[in-house]
């Protein structure tokens, strides 16, 4: 295991954390020659960034 997973308590904190981890995973995939996997992970990163930036009522809270 690379590191311990923290448990964000708020949805926006969770989205920010997912964005950070996805960035690391995307870079790892890209540097390992897995271009398509890097692309898919980047789509997840963009979705997390969108959720983190949206107002609470837009997230269904």
Protein Blocks (a to p, Z undefined) as FASTA:
>chain_A
ZZdcdddfbfklmmmmmmmmmmmmmmmmmmnopaklmmmmmmmmmmmmmmmmpcfklnoZ
Z
